């Protein structure tokens, strides 16, 4: 069985301090021929031009928001809205997690009754004045949920505000006290990493399916949700985390029982780590995609990136999945 996926590159990296994410979409495309061999085919809609990252951009107050070129986020928002009109599922490849302002914003506009599954080590819920780092990739949900009116004041181009009852967290394990207070006050459904250990990913997946109940679903997947011993090429590593097997079980459960309209894959940085570590991180992300679309065909996949690299059967490299 073959699956067709629309691909949109959004390589924004201004939301954090480590360079390289601007090249993540280009690197992802180098896997397309091998993924085609296992039945995953991509309509490539190109990249939204990314802001040059010539200096660190820190956001510690709302007045600092002017440092970021929001026209590019508006462009990504409009492009995502357009692609969501298609019946073909959409993959938004980042970039850092700040792209979710555009991608989740567009999804919640197109599907106001839909749910967002946010898979991440972090809650990404800080307001600028509450941030300890000033990194904007830790703030997108404060905008999407319009905390203290930040979207109303500064992001008037967002046509819809995400209902906190439509947000589900999975895998959190590094949460600021302010973020935890917001999660509790808004009643956001949250499965922490400890819950995965205690309940098991199968039971949590079943609970997620009960909550989403067949409504449209957007998955916003940050690679740092994975234990960094498996996925090291990311900028903000946190000890422990989901295993690739957890991810595959989750993907297979969701593939059978939910209406997945769109997916973000973010924070895969090809500039961090050895070639083998970078490749392994990409393969984990693509294997999650494969499990979501329930594609069990045998076939080849690159053991590396670019021309001339040795090909292996997918089953041969699944030892870390």
C-alpha positions in Angstrom: 0.0 0.0 0.0 1.3 3.4 -0.9 0.6 6.6 1.0 0.8 10.1 -0.5 1.8 13.0 1.9 2.0 16.7 1.2 5.4 18.1 2.4 5.9 21.6 3.5 9.3 22.9 4.7 9.3 25.5 7.4 13.0 25.7 8.5 12.7 28.6 11.0 15.4 28.6 13.6 15.1 32.0 15.3 13.2 30.6 18.2 16.3 29.0 19.7 20.0 29.6 19.7 21.6 26.7 17.9 22.1 27.1 14.1 21.4 24.3 11.6 17.6 23.9 11.7 17.3 26.0 8.5 18.9 23.0 6.7 16.7 20.3 8.3 14.1 20.3 5.5 16.8 19.9 2.8 18.3 17.0 4.7 14.9 15.4 5.1 14.4 15.5 1.4 17.5 13.3 0.9 15.6 10.4 2.4 12.6 10.7 0.0 13.9 8.1 -2.6 14.4 5.5 0.1 11.0 6.3 1.7 9.4 5.9 -1.7 10.7 2.4 -1.7 8.7 1.6 1.4 5.5 3.2 0.1 5.8 6.8 1.4 5.5 9.3 -1.4 5.7 13.1 -1.0 4.2 16.0 -2.9 6.9 18.6 -2.2 5.5 22.1 -1.9 8.8 23.6 -1.2 10.0 25.8 1.7 8.7 28.9 3.3 11.8 31.2 3.2 13.4 31.3 6.6 14.8 34.3 8.5 18.6 34.5 8.5 19.9 33.6 11.9 22.8 36.1 12.1 22.5 36.7 15.8 20.7 35.3 18.7 17.2 36.6 19.2 16.0 36.7 22.8 12.5 37.4 23.8 12.1 38.4 27.5 9.2 40.9 27.0 6.5 41.5 24.5 8.4 44.5 23.2 11.1 42.0 22.1 8.7 40.4 19.7 9.5 43.0 17.0 12.9 41.3 16.6 11.3 38.4 14.8 10.1 38.6 11.1 6.5 37.7 11.6 5.7 38.1 7.9 7.4 34.7 7.4 5.2 33.1 10.0 2.2 34.7 8.3 3.4 33.2 5.0 3.6 29.8 6.7 0.2 30.2 8.2 -1.4 31.0 4.9 0.4 28.2 3.1 -0.6 25.7 5.7 -4.3 26.8 5.6 -4.2 26.3 1.8 -2.7 22.8 2.1 -5.2 21.8 4.7 -7.9 22.2 2.1 -6.5 19.1 0.4 -7.7 15.7 1.4 -4.1 14.5 1.4 -2.4 14.5 4.9 0.1 17.3 5.5 3.6 17.0 6.9 5.2 20.3 8.1 8.9 19.8 8.6 10.7 22.4 10.8 12.5 24.2 12.0 12.1 24.8 15.6 8.8 24.4 17.5 7.9 28.1 17.0 6.5 27.0 13.6 3.5 25.7 15.5 2.2 29.2 15.7 1.6 28.9 12.0 0.8 25.2 11.6 -1.3 24.6 14.7 -2.8 28.1 14.2 -3.9 27.1 10.7 -5.2 23.7 11.9 -7.3 25.1 14.7 -8.7 27.6 12.2 -9.6 25.0 9.6 -10.7 22.4 12.2 -12.0 24.3 15.3 -13.4 21.1 16.6 -10.1 19.2 16.1 -7.6 18.1 18.6 -3.8 18.8 18.9 -1.5 16.2 20.3 1.7 17.9 21.4 4.5 15.4 21.9 7.4 17.1 23.6 9.7 17.1 26.6 8.7 20.7 27.2 5.4 22.5 27.6 6.3 25.4 25.3 3.9 27.5 27.3 5.9 30.4 28.6 5.0 34.1 28.1 8.0 36.3 27.2 8.2 37.8 30.7 8.1 34.3 32.3 10.8 32.7 30.1 14.1 31.8 31.8 15.9 31.5 28.5 14.3 34.1 26.1 14.1 31.4 23.5 10.8 31.8 21.5 10.5 28.1 20.7 9.4 27.7 24.4 6.5 30.1 23.9 4.3 29.0 20.9 1.4 27.6 23.0 1.2 30.8 25.0 0.3 32.5 21.7 -1.9 29.7 20.4 -3.9 29.7 23.7 -3.9 33.5 23.8 -2.5 33.6 27.4 -3.0 37.1 28.9 -4.3 38.3 25.4 -0.9 37.9 23.7 -2.3 36.7 20.4 -5.1 39.4 20.5 -2.5 42.1 20.9 0.4 40.9 18.8 -0.8 38.1 16.4 -4.0 39.6 15.0 -3.5 37.5 11.8 -4.3 34.3 13.7 -8.0 33.7 13.0 -8.7 31.3 15.8 -7.6 30.6 19.3 -6.8 27.0 20.4 -9.3 25.7 23.0 -7.2 24.3 25.9 -9.7 21.4 26.0 -8.6 20.5 22.5 -4.9 20.2 23.5 -3.3 17.0 24.8 0.3 16.9 26.0 2.4 13.7 25.8 5.9 13.0 27.2 6.5 16.2 29.2 9.5 15.9 31.6 11.0 19.4 31.8 8.3 21.8 32.8 8.7 25.2 34.4 6.6 26.0 37.5 4.8 28.8 35.7 3.9 26.4 32.9 2.7 23.8 35.3 0.4 26.3 37.0 -1.1 27.2 33.6 -1.6 23.5 32.7 -3.4 23.0 36.0 -5.5 26.2 35.8 -6.6 25.5 32.2 -7.2 21.8 32.8 -5.0 20.7 29.9 -5.0 16.9 29.5 -1.4 15.9 30.2 0.4 12.6 30.0 3.8 13.2 31.6 6.8 10.9 31.0 6.2 9.3 34.4 2.7 8.4 33.3 4.1 6.5 30.3 6.3 4.6 32.7 3.4 3.8 35.1 0.6 3.2 32.6 2.3 2.1 29.5 2.1 3.7 26.0 -0.7 1.3 24.9 -3.0 2.4 27.7 -2.2 6.1 27.1 -2.8 5.7 23.3 -6.2 4.2 24.1 -7.0 7.2 26.4 -5.9 9.6 23.7 -8.2 7.9 21.2 -11.1 8.1 23.6 -10.5 11.9 24.0 -10.2 12.7 20.3 -13.1 10.4 19.5 -12.7 10.5 15.7 -12.4 14.3 15.4 -9.6 15.7 13.2 -6.2 15.4 14.8 -3.0 17.4 14.4 0.2 15.9 15.8 3.0 18.3 16.7 6.0 16.2 17.4 9.2 17.5 18.8 12.1 15.1 18.5 13.3 16.0 22.0 10.4 14.0 23.3 12.6 10.9 22.5 15.3 9.7 24.9 18.5 11.5 23.5 20.4 8.2 23.5 18.2 7.3 20.5 17.7 10.8 18.9 20.8 12.9 19.8 20.6 15.5 17.0 18.5 18.1 18.7 19.2 21.3 20.5 17.6 20.9 24.0 18.2 17.4 25.2 16.5 16.1 28.3 17.4 12.9 30.1 15.2 9.8 29.5 12.1 10.1 27.4 10.0 8.1 24.9 11.6 5.2 23.2 11.3 4.6 19.5 9.2 1.5 20.3 6.8 3.8 22.3 6.6 6.0 19.3 5.8 3.2 16.9 3.1 1.7 19.2 1.5 5.2 19.5 1.7 5.7 15.7 0.1 2.4 14.9 -2.7 2.9 17.4 -3.4 6.4 16.0 -3.2 5.1 12.4 -6.1 2.7 13.0 -8.5 4.9 15.0 -8.0 8.6 14.3 -8.4 11.3 11.6 -4.9 12.6 11.3 -5.0 15.7 9.1 -1.5 17.1 9.6 1.8 16.5 11.5 4.7 18.7 12.5 8.2 17.3 12.9 10.5 19.8 14.6 13.9 20.3 16.2 15.8 17.8 14.1 19.1 19.6 13.7 21.5 18.1 11.1 24.3 20.3 12.4 24.4 18.6 15.8 26.2 15.2 16.2 28.0 12.8 13.9 26.7 11.8 10.5 25.5 8.5 12.1 23.7 10.3 14.9 22.1 12.7 12.5 20.9 9.9 10.3 19.6 7.9 13.3 17.6 11.0 14.5 16.0 11.4 11.1 15.2 7.7 10.8 13.4 7.7 14.1 11.3 10.7 12.9 10.5 9.0 9.6 9.8 5.6 11.3 7.2 7.4 13.4 5.6 8.7 10.2 5.7 5.2 8.7 3.9 3.8 11.8 1.3 6.5 11.6 0.5 5.6 8.1 0.6 1.9 8.9 3.0 1.1 6.1 4.4 -2.3 6.6 6.0 -2.8 3.1 9.5 -4.1 3.1 12.0 -2.0 1.2 15.2 -0.1 1.4 16.2 3.0 3.3 19.4 4.9 3.3 22.0 4.2 5.9 23.2 7.8 5.7 22.4 10.8 3.6 23.2 11.7 0.0 24.3 9.8 -3.0 26.6 6.9 -2.8 25.7 5.8 0.6 25.0 2.1 1.3 21.4 1.0 1.3 20.0 -1.4 3.8 16.7 -3.1 4.2 14.5 -1.2 6.6 14.2 -4.3 8.8 18.0 -4.3 9.2 18.2 -0.9 10.7 15.2 -1.3 13.0 17.4 -2.5 15.9 17.1 0.9 17.5 13.3 1.1 16.9 
